[in-house]
């Protein structure tokens, strides 16, 4: 699956992984763009709309065999199934045999996307100068007309695999242009850099407030929160003591508007000496409330994660709001709180009594955690999966008190420092101590 136009490549990594879907760092990306963009007058940018969610699994066979060859093979039913048909089958099995969409996150999904888009790239190679970062295309063209032709050709090739372009992110820019967005440059230039007498980077509360105020102004032009996320990332590790407390409070206030900032809070080294815990709990409950109203899974889960770390509780009103969302992940987190357990069990029992197998599967993580904690019986009467998971101490709540046997095995299996000819044993042998 060699694709010189893709920034993603399958290779052995130090941690044992074969495939890592990371973007290049800014310097590497800029260097590559400078090499490919020389003498170009225009840059065309486009990305695939809802790429992972739009993948048609049967199209993997078309990408691997060729569309006509795959169709002919099916028509003639010759030589049995091609191996790409097996890949299609296993991907469908991961989604109840559905042919549309891949789960976001697993490496298997990333490989499937690379297979399909590599086939698209192959048809464009030689006609255009372009690079692809996962589902994000950038082409460098001599004329505006050529840039338009690239977008048209890309759209045609994507359509063969039932994919399309995101029109809101499709644009043509006359060159020269900065290699990164102007707001990134402005933020980097505005970042306060100062060292103390020992040469350690430091930051005062006043400097932090001024910088975040500036970021809020810049964010008005990019209202998706990207500016604020970068700004917080630039200063959170240098914020200590009183400055950390100030930054924490500022970001907490912004997080009500931009839930994408919630993960940044735990990166700020702020202790309770620098903020009012009760006030923070009150704000987290308000953040939980607004995210429950808008049914945002990540916002609800992060708010409850911090409430749990502060040994506090969601309000009764928020417990009711979260359950009303029917969001399995958020409701599962409610089981961590005394104020939520009774309502969650009542909600879950109602699901078990009235639901189809499909609806049970939609709530499997909630059902399993309650089963693991012995709050309900096994809702899958004829399926031992939950018993097997519990036997091996598998759970999904963060943080578990200790690693499960299965997690220990994963760590053992992924060890990249094995001697030549040494292979990991299977899970059953591992359980029996045969290593």
Long-range contacts (C-beta under 8 A, 24 or more apart in sequence): 1-114, 1-115, 1-118, 3-114, 3-118, 3-121, 3-122, 3-132, 4-125, 5-121, 5-124, 5-125, 5-130, 5-131, 5-132, 6-114, 6-117, 6-118, 6-121, 6-131, 6-132, 6-133, 7-32, 7-131, 7-132, 7-133, 7-134, 8-110, 8-114, 8-133, 8-134, 10-111, 10-114, 12-416, 13-416, 14-416, 15-414, 15-416, 16-414, 16-415, 16-416, 17-107, 17-414, 18-107, 19-107, 19-110, 19-111, 21-107, 21-110, 21-134, 23-133, 23-134, 24-133, 26-180, 29-133, 29-179, 30-179, 30-180, 32-131, 33-131, 33-138, 33-140, 33-179, 34-179, 36-129, 36-130, 36-131, 36-140, 37-129, 37-140, 37-175, 39-142, 40-129, 40-140, 40-141, 40-142, 40-175, 41-141, 41-142, 41-143, 41-144, 41-174, 41-175, 42-140, 42-141, 42-142, 42-143, 42-144, 42-146, 42-147, 42-172, 42-173, 42-174, 42-175, 43-138, 43-139, 43-140, 43-141, 43-147, 43-172, 43-173, 43-175, 43-177, 44-130, 44-137, 44-138, 44-139, 44-140, 44-141, 44-147, 44-148, 44-150, 44-151, 44-171, 44-172, 45-136, 45-137, 45-138, 45-139, 45-169, 45-170, 45-171, 45-172, 45-173, 46-137, 46-151, 46-154, 46-165, 46-166, 46-169, 46-170, 46-171, 47-135, 47-136, 47-137, 47-165, 47-166, 47-169, 47-170, 48-117, 48-135, 48-158, 48-163, 48-164, 48-165, 48-166, 49-163, 49-164, 49-165, 49-166, 49-167, 50-166, 51-113, 51-134, 51-135, 51-163, 52-101, 52-102, 52-103, 52-104, 52-109, 52-113, 53-100, 53-101, 53-102, 53-104, 54-100, 54-101, 54-162, 54-163, 54-164, 55-100, 55-101, 55-102, 55-109, 55-112, 55-113, 55-116, 55-163, 56-99, 56-100, 56-161, 56-162, 57-88, 57-91, 57-92, 57-99, 57-100, 57-102, 57-112, 58-88, 58-99, 59-116, 59-161, 59-162, 60-84, 60-87, 60-88, 60-91, 60-112, 60-115, 60-116, 61-85, 61-88, 62-119, 62-160, 62-161, 63-115, 63-116, 63-118, 63-119, 63-161, 64-115, 64-119, 67-160, 87-112, 96-358, 96-361, 110-134, 116-161, 116-163, 119-161, 120-154, 120-157, 120-158, 120-160, 120-161, 123-153, 123-157, 124-150, 124-153, 124-154, 124-157, 127-153, 128-153, 140-175, 144-172, 144-174, 147-172, 148-172, 181-222, 183-218, 183-221, 183-222, 183-227, 184-230, 186-218, 187-214, 187-215, 187-218, 187-227, 187-230, 187-231, 187-234, 188-234, 190-214, 191-234, 191-235, 192-235, 201-238, 202-238, 202-240, 203-235, 203-238, 203-239, 203-240, 203-243, 204-243, 205-242, 205-243, 205-246, 208-235, 208-239, 208-243, 208-246, 208-247, 208-250, 209-246, 209-250, 211-235, 212-247, 212-250, 212-251, 212-254, 216-254, 225-258, 225-260, 225-261, 228-254, 228-258, 228-261, 229-258, 229-260, 229-261, 229-264, 232-261, 232-264, 232-267, 232-268, 233-264, 233-267, 236-264, 236-267, 236-268, 236-269, 237-267, 237-269, 239-268, 239-269, 239-270, 240-269, 241-274, 242-274, 244-268, 244-269, 244-270, 244-271, 244-274, 245-270, 245-271, 245-273, 245-274, 245-275, 246-274, 248-274, 248-275, 249-275, 252-280, 252-283, 252-284, 253-283, 255-287, 256-283, 256-286, 256-287, 256-290, 259-287, 259-291, 259-296, 259-298, 259-299, 259-302, 260-298, 262-287, 262-298, 262-299, 262-302, 262-303, 262-306, 263-302, 265-302, 265-306, 266-306, 266-309, 277-310, 277-312, 280-310, 281-307, 281-310, 281-312, 284-310, 284-312, 285-314, 285-315, 285-318, 288-314, 288-318, 288-321, 288-322, 289-317, 289-318, 289-321, 292-318, 292-321, 292-322, 292-324, 292-325, 292-330, 293-321, 295-325, 295-327, 297-327, 297-329, 297-330, 300-325, 300-327, 300-330, 300-333, 301-329, 301-330, 301-333, 304-330, 304-333, 304-334, 304-336, 304-337, 305-333, 305-398, 307-337, 308-333, 308-336, 308-337, 313-337, 313-338, 313-339, 313-340, 314-339, 314-340, 315-339, 319-343, 323-347, 328-362, 328-363, 328-364, 328-365, 328-366, 329-365, 331-366, 332-365, 332-366, 332-369, 332-396, 332-397, 333-397, 335-366, 335-369, 335-370, 335-373, 335-375, 335-397, 336-397, 341-375, 344-370, 345-370, 345-375, 345-376, 348-376, 349-376, 352-376, 352-379, 365-396, 368-396, 369-395, 369-396, 369-397, 405-431
